[in-house]
Amino acid sequence: MKVTQREKKKAKFRISFIILFIFASFAVCFTMYMKEDFEITEEMLDEHSKAVVYIDSSGRDSMLVNPVPKSDKKSAAYYSDTVFIGSAALAGLSDYGYTDPENMLLSDSIRLNNFSTLILSENDEQNSIAETVQKKNASNVYIMVGLYDLADIDSNDLFSSLEAFIESVGKQGAGKKVYLISLLPVPAETEGMVASNADIDTYNSLLLKFADKMRVSYLDVNTDFKGNDGKLPSSAAELNGIRLKEEYYEKLSDYILTHVSE
């Protein structure tokens, strides 16, 4: 019996249909199996969350990215809820009107080894730094300190006093954020007077690791202010090499407002 071309096509169609039916049946069964045995539950989502979210020292759920990456620029009103702590290197932020002097807790007496014990006098009151921060009730606490501590850079307890302070701030309320600001570079002309840029770089590396350990934010202003030679440009510094000229405090303020952790 001779098979016609038309019958051959029908046979091929039947075979194709059978294969397609088998494949579709397998897919449906597999989907039902996956749905039954591999359903995503709230517990699984919680387990995933624990892999990417940490509870920081202030008790907030947050993502940690250090150094803090560039973000949308905050308005100048951001400074009304901010306090700065550290040496006179930060003073230009208030001197040139970027923030209120009331928001500045600055003194060259503030060192790493006395951060949790130093007593400040303000408005005829004497309080520790932590107590003063609590009275100001600011949500954002920025700290730049360490320039006069570089001789102890190899000390195992270099940051122990600062650690105690950060822990005390964390207990003041869940809304507070702590930012550690890297030390700025110094110009070549004054590099031997206070510190070398090599020591500053070493310290900043330790500070970054400390920020990660404490789950607080780290601002890498050092890299942003370096010239091609790895030093602060002479045009940026005042005579002592520590304070900046006015236009560079504007640059520092702009960096802070565009590097806010969320």
Accessible surface in RSA format (square Angstrom, percent):
REM  Atomic radii and reference values for relative SASA: ProtOr
REM  Chains: A
REM  Algorithm: Lee & Richards
REM  Probe-radius: 1.40
REM  Slices: 20
REM RES _ NUM      All-atoms   Total-Side   Main-Chain    Non-polar    All polar
REM                ABS   REL    ABS   REL    ABS   REL    ABS   REL    ABS   REL
RES MET A   1   223.68 115.8 139.82  92.5  83.87 199.7 116.81  99.3 106.87 141.6
RES LYS A   2   185.57  90.5 162.77  99.9  22.80  54.3 112.17 101.0  73.40  78.2
RES VAL A   3    85.70  56.4  71.66  64.9  14.04  33.8  72.01  62.6  13.69  37.1
RES THR A   4    72.04  51.2  66.50  67.4   5.54  13.2  69.06  92.8   2.98   4.5
RES GLN A   5   115.77  64.7 108.44  79.3   7.32  17.4  50.46 107.4  65.31  49.5
RES ARG A   6   176.65  74.2 171.55  87.5   5.09  12.1  61.29  83.8 115.36  69.9
RES GLU A   7    78.05  44.8  73.94  55.9   4.11   9.8  31.92  61.7  46.13  37.7
RES LYS A   8   103.69  50.6  99.92  61.3   3.77   9.0  50.88  45.8  52.81  56.2
RES LYS A   9   134.06  65.4 128.80  79.0   5.26  12.5  73.97  66.6  60.09  64.0
RES LYS A  10   102.85  50.2  99.71  61.2   3.14   7.5  53.45  48.1  49.41  52.6
RES ALA A  11    43.20  39.7  41.25  63.7   1.96   4.4  42.95  60.5   0.26   0.7
RES LYS A  12   140.63  68.6 138.22  84.8   2.40   5.7  85.42  76.9  55.20  58.8
RES PHE A  13   142.40  71.2 136.75  84.7   5.65  14.7 141.99  86.1   0.40   1.2
RES ARG A  14   140.30  58.9 137.96  70.3   2.34   5.6  55.75  76.2  84.55  51.2
RES ILE A  15   101.49  57.8 101.15  75.4   0.34   0.8 101.49  73.1   0.00   0.0
RES SER A  16    66.47  56.2  59.68  79.6   6.80  15.7  33.18  70.7  33.29  46.6
RES PHE A  17   116.78  58.4 112.70  69.8   4.09  10.6 116.36  70.5   0.42   1.2
RES ILE A  18    96.24  54.8  95.22  70.9   1.02   2.5  96.24  69.3   0.00   0.0
RES ILE A  19   109.87  62.5 108.70  81.0   1.17   2.8 109.16  78.6   0.71   1.9
RES LEU A  20   115.17  64.1 112.57  80.5   2.60   6.5 114.98  80.8   0.19   0.5
RES PHE A  21   127.25  63.7 122.69  76.0   4.56  11.9 127.00  77.0   0.25   0.7
RES ILE A  22   106.59  60.7 103.85  77.4   2.73   6.6 105.63  76.1   0.95   2.6
RES PHE A  23   136.78  68.4 133.03  82.4   3.75   9.8 136.68  82.9   0.10   0.3
RES ALA A  24    46.47  42.7  42.50  65.6   3.97   9.0  46.33  65.2   0.15   0.4
RES SER A  25    43.58  36.8  36.85  49.2   6.73  15.5  34.78  74.1   8.79  12.3
RES PHE A  26   134.00  67.0 128.27  79.4   5.73  14.9 133.25  80.8   0.75   2.1
RES ALA A  27    41.17  37.9  36.26  56.0   4.91  11.2  40.75  57.4   0.42   1.1
RES VAL A  28    88.32  58.1  85.29  77.2   3.03   7.3  88.27  76.7   0.05   0.1
RES CYS A  29    82.47  62.4  76.02  84.8   6.45  15.2  27.69  70.2  54.78  59.1
RES PHE A  30   105.95  53.0 101.17  62.7   4.78  12.4 105.53  64.0   0.42   1.2
RES THR A  31    85.71  61.0  82.96  84.1   2.75   6.6  62.06  83.4  23.65  35.8
RES MET A  32   126.40  65.5 121.78  80.6   4.62  11.0 104.07  88.5  22.34  29.6
RES TYR A  33   115.98  54.1 112.07  63.8   3.91  10.2  77.78  58.4  38.20  47.1
RES MET A  34    74.77  38.7  73.28  48.5   1.49   3.5  67.16  57.1   7.61  10.1
RES LYS A  35   157.01  76.6 147.00  90.2  10.01  23.8  97.28  87.6  59.73  63.6
RES GLU A  36   139.58  80.1 109.75  83.0  29.83  71.0  41.08  79.5  98.50  80.4
RES ASP A  37    79.95  56.0  49.02  48.8  30.93  73.1  18.50  43.5  61.45  61.3
RES PHE A  38   115.59  57.8  98.15  60.8  17.43  45.4 102.89  62.4  12.69  36.3
RES GLU A  39   115.46  66.3 102.96  77.9  12.50  29.8  27.94  54.0  87.52  71.5
RES ILE A  40   122.91  69.9 101.02  75.3  21.89  52.8 101.02  72.7  21.89  59.4
RES THR A  41    56.52  40.2  50.31  51.0   6.21  14.8  53.11  71.3   3.41   5.1
RES GLU A  42   135.38  77.7 131.18  99.2   4.20  10.0  45.02  87.1  90.35  73.8
RES GLU A  43   120.53  69.2 118.92  90.0   1.61   3.8  64.98 125.7  55.55  45.4
RES MET A  44   101.47  52.5  94.97  62.8   6.50  15.5  85.75  72.9  15.71  20.8
RES LEU A  45   102.47  57.1 101.69  72.7   0.78   2.0 101.79  71.5   0.68   1.8
RES ASP A  46    78.26  54.8  76.93  76.6   1.33   3.1  14.30  33.7  63.96  63.8
RES GLU A  47   111.03  63.7 102.97  77.9   8.06  19.2  43.50  84.1  67.53  55.1
RES HIS A  48   119.89  65.5 112.69  78.3   7.21  18.4  77.31  79.7  42.58  49.5
RES SER A  49    49.89  42.2  48.72  65.0   1.17   2.7  22.53  48.0  27.36  38.3
RES LYS A  50   147.72  72.1 122.94  75.4  24.78  59.0  83.64  75.3  64.08  68.3
RES ALA A  51    83.36  76.6  41.66  64.3  41.70  94.9  53.31  75.1  30.05  79.6
RES VAL A  52    74.88  49.3  58.38  52.9  16.49  39.7  67.39  58.6   7.49  20.3
RES VAL A  53    56.40  37.1  40.47  36.6  15.92  38.4  41.63  36.2  14.77  40.1
RES TYR A  54    34.39  16.1  28.82  16.4   5.57  14.5  27.83  20.9   6.55   8.1
RES ILE A  55   112.27  63.9  90.15  67.2  22.11  53.3  90.15  64.9  22.11  60.0
RES ASP A  56    11.76   8.2   5.82   5.8   5.93  14.0   1.28   3.0  10.47  10.4
RES SER A  57    47.21  39.9  15.62  20.8  31.59  72.8  24.06  51.2  23.16  32.4
RES SER A  58    12.52  10.6   5.64   7.5   6.87  15.8   6.62  14.1   5.90   8.3
RES GLY A  59    50.13  61.8   0.00   N/A  50.13  61.8  25.04  68.7  25.09  56.2
RES ARG A  60    57.13  24.0  52.65  26.8   4.48  10.7  33.40  45.6  23.74  14.4
RES ASP A  61   103.64  72.6  76.90  76.5  26.74  63.2  24.63  58.0  79.01  78.8
RES SER A  62    18.40  15.6   8.94  11.9   9.46  21.8  11.30  24.1   7.10  10.0
RES MET A  63   109.20  56.6  98.46  65.2  10.74  25.6  94.26  80.1  14.94  19.8
RES LEU A  64    41.89  23.3  16.23  11.6  25.67  64.5  16.83  11.8  25.07  67.5
RES VAL A  65    83.72  55.1  74.06  67.0   9.66  23.3  77.48  67.3   6.24  16.9
RES ASN A  66    32.88  22.7   1.28   1.2  31.60  76.1   1.29   3.1  31.59  30.5
RES PRO A  67    54.35  39.6  48.05  43.8   6.29  22.9  48.05  39.7   6.29  39.1
RES VAL A  68     4.51   3.0   0.75   0.7   3.76   9.1   0.75   0.7   3.76  10.2
RES PRO A  69    74.77  54.5  64.47  58.8  10.30  37.4  74.17  61.2   0.60   3.7
RES LYS A  70   161.09  78.6 132.88  81.5  28.21  67.2  75.31  67.8  85.78  91.4
RES SER A  71    29.77  25.2  14.90  19.9  14.86  34.2  24.82  52.9   4.94   6.9
RES ASP A  72   134.33  94.1 121.47 120.9  12.86  30.4  41.38  97.4  92.95  92.7
RES LYS A  73   125.52  61.2  93.03  57.1  32.50  77.4  51.67  46.5  73.85  78.7
RES LYS A  74    72.63  35.4  68.39  42.0   4.23  10.1  26.82  24.1  45.81  48.8
RES SER A  75    76.06  64.3  59.40  79.3  16.66  38.4  53.61 114.2  22.45  31.4
RES ALA A  76    73.32  67.4  60.02  92.6  13.29  30.2  60.31  84.9  13.01  34.5
RES ALA A  77    70.58  64.9  54.69  84.4  15.89  36.1  63.66  89.6   6.92  18.3
RES TYR A  78    29.46  13.8  18.57  10.6  10.88  28.3  28.33  21.3   1.13   1.4
RES TYR A  79     7.01   3.3   7.00   4.0   0.01   0.0   7.01   5.3   0.00   0.0
RES SER A  80    95.52  80.7  60.14  80.3  35.39  81.5  48.21 102.7  47.32  66.3
RES ASP A  81    56.67  39.7  55.39  55.1   1.28   3.0  24.49  57.6  32.18  32.1
RES THR A  82     2.05   1.5   0.00   0.0   2.05   4.9   0.00   0.0   2.05   3.1
RES VAL A  83     0.77   0.5   0.77   0.7   0.00   0.0   0.77   0.7   0.00   0.0
RES PHE A  84     0.05   0.0   0.05   0.0   0.00   0.0   0.05   0.0   0.00   0.0
RES ILE A  85     0.00   0.0   0.00   0.0   0.00   0.0   0.00   0.0   0.00   0.0
RES GLY A  86     0.00   0.0   0.00   N/A   0.00   0.0   0.00   0.0   0.00   0.0
RES SER A  87     9.26   7.8   9.26  12.4   0.00   0.0   5.36  11.4   3.90   5.5
RES ALA A  88    38.72  35.6  38.22  59.0   0.50   1.1  38.60  54.4   0.12   0.3
RES ALA A  89     6.90   6.3   6.32   9.8   0.58   1.3   6.32   8.9   0.58   1.5
RES LEU A  90     0.26   0.1   0.26   0.2   0.00   0.0   0.26   0.2   0.00   0.0
RES ALA A  91    17.08  15.7  17.03  26.3   0.05   0.1  17.08  24.1   0.00   0.0
RES GLY A  92     0.00   0.0   0.00   N/A   0.00   0.0   0.00   0.0   0.00   0.0
RES LEU A  93     0.62   0.3   0.62   0.4   0.00   0.0   0.62   0.4   0.00   0.0
RES SER A  94    17.25  14.6   8.05  10.7   9.20  21.2   0.34   0.7  16.91  23.7
RES ASP A  95    87.37  61.2  51.16  50.9  36.22  85.6  21.77  51.2  65.61  65.4
RES TYR A  96    76.90  35.9  50.32  28.6  26.59  69.2  36.16  27.2  40.74  50.2
RES GLY A  97    63.92  78.8   0.00   N/A  63.92  78.8  31.77  87.2  32.15  72.0
RES TYR A  98    60.24  28.1  48.04  27.3  12.20  31.8  39.87  30.0  20.37  25.1
RES THR A  99    10.95   7.8   0.50   0.5  10.45  24.9   8.24  11.1   2.71   4.1
RES ASP A 100    75.11  52.6  65.86  65.5   9.25  21.9  22.42  52.8  52.69  52.5
RES PRO A 101    92.36  67.3  82.52  75.2   9.84  35.8  83.27  68.8   9.09  56.5
RES GLU A 102   103.24  59.3 100.04  75.7   3.20   7.6  46.82  90.6  56.42  46.1
RES ASN A 103    24.73  17.1  24.55  23.7   0.19   0.4   0.19   0.4  24.55  23.7
RES MET A 104    21.31  11.0   6.95   4.6  14.36  34.2   6.95   5.9  14.36  19.0
RES LEU A 105    11.29   6.3   7.34   5.3   3.95   9.9  11.29   7.9   0.00   0.0
RES LEU A 106    47.01  26.2  15.32  11.0  31.69  79.7  15.39  10.8  31.62  85.1
RES SER A 107    38.16  32.2  29.79  39.8   8.37  19.3  23.75  50.6  14.41  20.2
RES ASP A 108    65.57  45.9  58.56  58.3   7.01  16.6  25.85  60.8  39.72  39.6
RES SER A 109    64.99  54.9  55.92  74.6   9.07  20.9  25.06  53.4  39.94  56.0
RES ILE A 110     2.73   1.6   0.23   0.2   2.51   6.0   0.23   0.2   2.51   6.8
RES ARG A 111    82.90  34.8  82.90  42.3   0.00   0.0  11.78  16.1  71.12  43.1
RES LEU A 112     1.28   0.7   1.25   0.9   0.03   0.1   1.25   0.9   0.03   0.1
RES ASN A 113   111.61  77.0  85.67  82.8  25.94  62.5  37.77  90.9  73.84  71.4
RES ASN A 114    31.66  21.8  31.66  30.6   0.00   0.0  15.82  38.1  15.84  15.3
RES PHE A 115     0.26   0.1   0.00   0.0   0.26   0.7   0.00   0.0   0.26   0.8
RES SER A 116    44.05  37.2  21.07  28.1  22.98  52.9  14.78  31.5  29.27  41.0
RES THR A 117    94.53  67.2  77.15  78.2  17.38  41.4  71.57  96.1  22.96  34.7
RES LEU A 118    38.00  21.2  33.46  23.9   4.54  11.4  37.90  26.6   0.10   0.3
RES ILE A 119    96.36  54.8  75.81  56.5  20.56  49.5  75.81  54.6  20.56  55.8
RES LEU A 120    27.00  15.0  24.20  17.3   2.80   7.0  25.78  18.1   1.21   3.3
RES SER A 121    85.35  72.1  51.97  69.4  33.38  76.9  37.80  80.5  47.56  66.6
RES GLU A 122    55.84  32.1  48.05  36.4   7.79  18.5  30.85  59.7  24.99  20.4
RES ASN A 123   123.02  84.8  90.68  87.6  32.34  77.9  36.16  87.0  86.86  84.0
RES ASP A 124   158.08 110.7 113.13 112.6  44.95 106.3  41.69  98.1 116.39 116.1
RES GLU A 125    91.00  52.2  86.27  65.3   4.73  11.3  34.72  67.2  56.28  46.0
RES GLN A 126   132.81  74.3 105.62  77.2  27.19  64.7  25.04  53.3 107.77  81.7
RES ASN A 127    23.92  16.5  23.04  22.3   0.88   2.1   1.01   2.4  22.91  22.1
RES SER A 128    18.32  15.5  18.32  24.4   0.00   0.0  13.72  29.2   4.59   6.4
RES ILE A 129     0.36   0.2   0.00   0.0   0.36   0.9   0.00   0.0   0.36   1.0
RES ALA A 130    19.13  17.6  17.98  27.7   1.15   2.6  18.25  25.7   0.88   2.3
RES GLU A 131    85.27  49.0  83.53  63.2   1.74   4.1  28.70  55.5  56.57  46.2
RES THR A 132     5.71   4.1   5.71   5.8   0.00   0.0   3.87   5.2   1.84   2.8
RES VAL A 133     0.00   0.0   0.00   0.0   0.00   0.0   0.00   0.0   0.00   0.0
RES GLN A 134   102.31  57.2  93.80  68.6   8.50  20.2  22.50  47.9  79.80  60.5
RES LYS A 135   132.49  64.6  98.14  60.2  34.36  81.8  57.29  51.6  75.20  80.1
RES LYS A 136    58.68  28.6  29.52  18.1  29.16  69.4  26.78  24.1  31.91  34.0
RES ASN A 137   114.59  79.0 103.01  99.5  11.58  27.9  19.26  46.4  95.33  92.1
RES ALA A 138     6.78   6.2   5.36   8.3   1.42   3.2   6.78   9.5   0.00   0.0
RES SER A 139    39.57  33.4  37.52  50.1   2.05   4.7  13.39  28.5  26.17  36.7
RES ASN A 140    11.61   8.0  11.61  11.2   0.00   0.0   0.00   0.0  11.61  11.2
RES VAL A 141     0.00   0.0   0.00   0.0   0.00   0.0   0.00   0.0   0.00   0.0
RES TYR A 142     0.00   0.0   0.00   0.0   0.00   0.0   0.00   0.0   0.00   0.0
RES ILE A 143     2.32   1.3   0.90   0.7   1.42   3.4   0.90   0.6   1.42   3.8
RES MET A 144     4.22   2.2   3.98   2.6   0.25   0.6   0.92   0.8   3.31   4.4
RES VAL A 145     7.82   5.1   3.93   3.6   3.89   9.4   5.66   4.9   2.16   5.9
RES GLY A 146     2.39   2.9   0.00   N/A   2.39   2.9   0.00   0.0   2.39   5.4
RES LEU A 147    16.12   9.0  12.55   9.0   3.56   9.0  12.55   8.8   3.56   9.6
RES TYR A 148    77.68  36.3  53.73  30.6  23.95  62.3  48.03  36.1  29.64  36.5
RES ASP A 149     8.98   6.3   6.48   6.5   2.50   5.9   2.72   6.4   6.27   6.2
RES LEU A 150    15.24   8.5   8.80   6.3   6.44  16.2   9.37   6.6   5.87  15.8
RES ALA A 151   105.04  96.6  60.41  93.2  44.63 101.5  72.97 102.8  32.06  84.9
RES ASP A 152    75.60  53.0  70.82  70.5   4.78  11.3  14.91  35.1  60.69  60.5
RES ILE A 153    24.19  13.8  19.47  14.5   4.71  11.4  19.71  14.2   4.48  12.1
RES ASP A 154   134.13  94.0 107.06 106.6  27.08  64.0  42.70 100.5  91.43  91.2
RES SER A 155    46.79  39.5  26.54  35.4  20.25  46.6  25.03  53.3  21.77  30.5
RES ASN A 156   163.97 113.1 122.82 118.7  41.15  99.1  38.00  91.5 125.97 121.8
RES ASP A 157    93.30  65.4  82.24  81.9  11.06  26.2  30.27  71.3  63.03  62.9
RES LEU A 158    15.21   8.5   8.78   6.3   6.42  16.1  12.70   8.9   2.51   6.7
RES PHE A 159    24.43  12.2  22.00  13.6   2.43   6.3  22.17  13.4   2.27   6.5
RES SER A 160    59.15  50.0  48.83  65.2  10.32  23.8  34.80  74.1  24.35  34.1
RES SER A 161    13.07  11.0   7.83  10.5   5.24  12.1  12.70  27.0   0.37   0.5
RES LEU A 162     0.46   0.3   0.46   0.3   0.00   0.0   0.46   0.3   0.00   0.0
RES GLU A 163    43.09  24.7  43.09  32.6   0.00   0.0   5.73  11.1  37.37  30.5
RES ALA A 164    44.41  40.8  37.26  57.5   7.16  16.3  39.09  55.1   5.32  14.1
RES PHE A 165     1.26   0.6   0.20   0.1   1.06   2.8   1.26   0.8   0.00   0.0
RES ILE A 166     0.50   0.3   0.15   0.1   0.35   0.8   0.15   0.1   0.35   0.9
RES GLU A 167    79.61  45.7  75.98  57.5   3.63   8.6  22.07  42.7  57.54  47.0
RES SER A 168    36.21  30.6  31.39  41.9   4.83  11.1  33.43  71.2   2.78   3.9
RES VAL A 169     1.20   0.8   1.20   1.1   0.00   0.0   1.20   1.0   0.00   0.0
RES GLY A 170    10.46  12.9   0.00   N/A  10.46  12.9   1.84   5.1   8.62  19.3
RES LYS A 171   179.39  87.5 142.18  87.2  37.21  88.6  94.62  85.2  84.77  90.3
RES GLN A 172    40.80  22.8   9.26   6.8  31.55  75.1   9.46  20.1  31.34  23.8
RES GLY A 173    29.25  36.1   0.00   N/A  29.25  36.1  29.13  79.9   0.13   0.3
RES ALA A 174    58.60  53.9  48.76  75.3   9.83  22.4  48.84  68.8   9.76  25.8
RES GLY A 175    52.41  64.6   0.00   N/A  52.41  64.6  35.99  98.8  16.42  36.8
RES LYS A 176    16.06   7.8  13.66   8.4   2.40   5.7  11.65  10.5   4.41   4.7
RES LYS A 177    40.65  19.8  38.86  23.8   1.79   4.3  29.23  26.3  11.42  12.2
RES VAL A 178    11.34   7.5   5.87   5.3   5.47  13.2   5.87   5.1   5.47  14.8
RES TYR A 179     0.01   0.0   0.01   0.0   0.00   0.0   0.01   0.0   0.00   0.0
RES LEU A 180     1.43   0.8   1.43   1.0   0.00   0.0   1.43   1.0   0.00   0.0
RES ILE A 181     0.58   0.3   0.00   0.0   0.58   1.4   0.00   0.0   0.58   1.6
RES SER A 182     0.00   0.0   0.00   0.0   0.00   0.0   0.00   0.0   0.00   0.0
RES LEU A 183     6.71   3.7   6.71   4.8   0.00   0.0   6.71   4.7   0.00   0.0
RES LEU A 184    15.17   8.4   9.33   6.7   5.84  14.7   9.33   6.6   5.84  15.7
RES PRO A 185     2.16   1.6   0.06   0.1   2.10   7.6   0.06   0.1   2.10  13.1
RES VAL A 186     6.59   4.3   6.59   6.0   0.00   0.0   6.59   5.7   0.00   0.0
RES PRO A 187     4.62   3.4   4.62   4.2   0.00   0.0   4.62   3.8   0.00   0.0
RES ALA A 188    56.02  51.5  37.64  58.1  18.38  41.8  37.87  53.3  18.15  48.1
RES GLU A 189   122.27  70.2  85.76  64.9  36.51  86.9  67.99 131.5  54.28  44.3
RES THR A 190    14.41  10.3  12.91  13.1   1.50   3.6  12.45  16.7   1.97   3.0
RES GLU A 191    32.36  18.6  31.90  24.1   0.46   1.1  13.37  25.9  18.99  15.5
RES GLY A 192    82.21 101.4   0.00   N/A  82.21 101.4  43.24 118.7  38.97  87.3
RES MET A 193   136.09  70.5  97.34  64.4  38.76  92.3  91.19  77.5  44.91  59.5
RES VAL A 194    53.41  35.1  22.18  20.1  31.23  75.2  26.28  22.8  27.13  73.6
RES ALA A 195    10.19   9.4   0.79   1.2   9.40  21.4   9.96  14.0   0.23   0.6
RES SER A 196    39.54  33.4  36.30  48.4   3.24   7.5  32.10  68.4   7.45  10.4
RES ASN A 197     9.23   6.4   9.14   8.8   0.09   0.2   8.79  21.2   0.45   0.4
RES ALA A 198    69.05  63.5  58.82  90.8  10.23  23.3  65.06  91.6   3.99  10.6
RES ASP A 199    61.82  43.3  61.82  61.5   0.00   0.0   0.40   0.9  61.42  61.3
RES ILE A 200     0.00   0.0   0.00   0.0   0.00   0.0   0.00   0.0   0.00   0.0
RES ASP A 201    53.42  37.4  49.30  49.1   4.12   9.7  25.81  60.7  27.61  27.5
RES THR A 202    69.25  49.3  63.27  64.1   5.98  14.3  42.93  57.7  26.32  39.8
RES TYR A 203     1.24   0.6   1.24   0.7   0.00   0.0   1.11   0.8   0.13   0.2
RES ASN A 204    10.25   7.1   9.84   9.5   0.41   1.0   9.26  22.3   0.99   1.0
RES SER A 205    61.31  51.8  54.71  73.0   6.60  15.2  28.65  61.0  32.66  45.8
RES LEU A 206    60.26  33.6  58.07  41.5   2.19   5.5  58.20  40.9   2.06   5.5
RES LEU A 207     4.38   2.4   4.38   3.1   0.00   0.0   4.38   3.1   0.00   0.0
RES LEU A 208    49.28  27.4  49.28  35.3   0.00   0.0  49.28  34.6   0.00   0.0
RES LYS A 209   143.14  69.8 136.46  83.7   6.68  15.9  84.52  76.1  58.62  62.4
RES PHE A 210    11.61   5.8   7.11   4.4   4.50  11.7  11.14   6.8   0.47   1.3
RES ALA A 211     0.00   0.0   0.00   0.0   0.00   0.0   0.00   0.0   0.00   0.0
RES ASP A 212    58.18  40.8  54.30  54.0   3.88   9.2  23.68  55.7  34.50  34.4
RES LYS A 213   133.55  65.2 102.92  63.1  30.63  72.9  81.11  73.0  52.44  55.9
RES MET A 214    15.03   7.8  10.62   7.0   4.41  10.5   8.89   7.6   6.13   8.1
RES ARG A 215   102.13  42.9  99.14  50.5   3.00   7.1  12.88  17.6  89.25  54.1
RES VAL A 216     9.11   6.0   3.95   3.6   5.16  12.4   9.11   7.9   0.00   0.0
RES SER A 217    11.83  10.0  11.36  15.2   0.47   1.1   0.03   0.1  11.80  16.5
RES TYR A 218     7.07   3.3   7.07   4.0   0.00   0.0   2.16   1.6   4.91   6.1
RES LEU A 219     0.00   0.0   0.00   0.0   0.00   0.0   0.00   0.0   0.00   0.0
RES ASP A 220    33.64  23.6  31.59  31.4   2.04   4.8   5.91  13.9  27.73  27.7
RES VAL A 221     0.00   0.0   0.00   0.0   0.00   0.0   0.00   0.0   0.00   0.0
RES ASN A 222     4.86   3.4   4.86   4.7   0.00   0.0   1.56   3.7   3.31   3.2
RES THR A 223    89.44  63.6  80.12  81.2   9.32  22.2  62.20  83.5  27.25  41.2
RES ASP A 224    63.69  44.6  48.24  48.0  15.45  36.5   7.87  18.5  55.82  55.7
RES PHE A 225     4.02   2.0   0.35   0.2   3.66   9.5   1.36   0.8   2.66   7.6
RES LYS A 226    67.59  33.0  45.68  28.0  21.91  52.2  17.81  16.0  49.78  53.0
RES GLY A 227    24.56  30.3   0.00   N/A  24.56  30.3  17.15  47.1   7.41  16.6
RES ASN A 228   173.95 120.0 129.52 125.2  44.43 107.0  39.82  95.8 134.14 129.7
RES ASP A 229   100.79  70.6  68.08  67.8  32.72  77.4  47.45 111.7  53.34  53.2
RES GLY A 230    24.48  30.2   0.00   N/A  24.48  30.2  20.99  57.6   3.49   7.8
RES LYS A 231    54.59  26.6  54.52  33.5   0.07   0.2  28.20  25.4  26.38  28.1
RES LEU A 232     4.48   2.5   1.57   1.1   2.91   7.3   1.57   1.1   2.91   7.8
RES PRO A 233    48.64  35.4  37.26  34.0  11.38  41.4  48.64  40.2   0.00   0.0
RES SER A 234    64.91  54.8  47.93  64.0  16.97  39.1  38.26  81.5  26.65  37.3
RES SER A 235    66.45  56.2  56.25  75.1  10.21  23.5  50.60 107.7  15.86  22.2
RES ALA A 236     0.00   0.0   0.00   0.0   0.00   0.0   0.00   0.0   0.00   0.0
RES ALA A 237     8.43   7.7   2.15   3.3   6.28  14.3   2.15   3.0   6.28  16.6
RES GLU A 238    65.77  37.8  60.08  45.4   5.70  13.6  15.83  30.6  49.94  40.8
RES LEU A 239   177.91  99.1 157.72 112.8  20.19  50.7 161.59 113.5  16.32  43.9
RES ASN A 240    68.19  47.0  60.21  58.2   7.98  19.2  34.09  82.1  34.10  33.0
RES GLY A 241     1.32   1.6   0.00   N/A   1.32   1.6   0.43   1.2   0.89   2.0
RES ILE A 242    27.29  15.5  20.56  15.3   6.73  16.2  23.14  16.7   4.15  11.3
RES ARG A 243    59.88  25.1  59.88  30.5   0.00   0.0  25.18  34.4  34.70  21.0
RES LEU A 244     0.43   0.2   0.18   0.1   0.25   0.6   0.18   0.1   0.25   0.7
RES LYS A 245    75.80  37.0  75.73  46.5   0.07   0.2  33.02  29.7  42.78  45.6
RES GLU A 246    93.05  53.4  90.40  68.4   2.65   6.3  19.42  37.6  73.63  60.1
RES GLU A 247   101.04  58.0  91.49  69.2   9.55  22.7  48.69  94.2  52.35  42.7
RES TYR A 248    46.24  21.6  46.24  26.3   0.00   0.0  19.11  14.4  27.13  33.4
RES TYR A 249     0.00   0.0   0.00   0.0   0.00   0.0   0.00   0.0   0.00   0.0
RES GLU A 250    97.29  55.9  96.68  73.1   0.61   1.4  20.85  40.3  76.44  62.4
RES LYS A 251    78.71  38.4  71.75  44.0   6.96  16.6  50.25  45.2  28.46  30.3
RES LEU A 252     0.17   0.1   0.17   0.1   0.00   0.0   0.17   0.1   0.00   0.0
RES SER A 253     5.06   4.3   5.06   6.7   0.00   0.0   1.30   2.8   3.75   5.3
RES ASP A 254    58.44  40.9  56.63  56.4   1.80   4.3  15.49  36.4  42.95  42.8
RES TYR A 255    21.75  10.2  18.51  10.5   3.24   8.4  12.73   9.6   9.02  11.1
RES ILE A 256     0.00   0.0   0.00   0.0   0.00   0.0   0.00   0.0   0.00   0.0
RES LEU A 257    10.39   5.8  10.39   7.4   0.00   0.0  10.39   7.3   0.00   0.0
RES THR A 258    11.23   8.0  11.23  11.4   0.00   0.0   8.67  11.6   2.56   3.9
RES HIS A 259    21.06  11.5  21.06  14.6   0.00   0.0   8.54   8.8  12.53  14.6
RES VAL A 260     6.15   4.0   2.86   2.6   3.29   7.9   2.86   2.5   3.29   8.9
RES SER A 261    25.00  21.1  19.37  25.8   5.64  13.0  21.36  45.5   3.64   5.1
RES GLU A 262   136.62  78.4  96.56  73.0  40.06  95.4  81.41 157.5  55.21  45.1
END  Absolute sums over single chains surface
CHAIN  1 A    15230.0      12603.6       2626.4       8803.9       6426.1
END  Absolute sums over all chains
TOTAL         15230.0      12603.6       2626.4       8803.9       6426.1
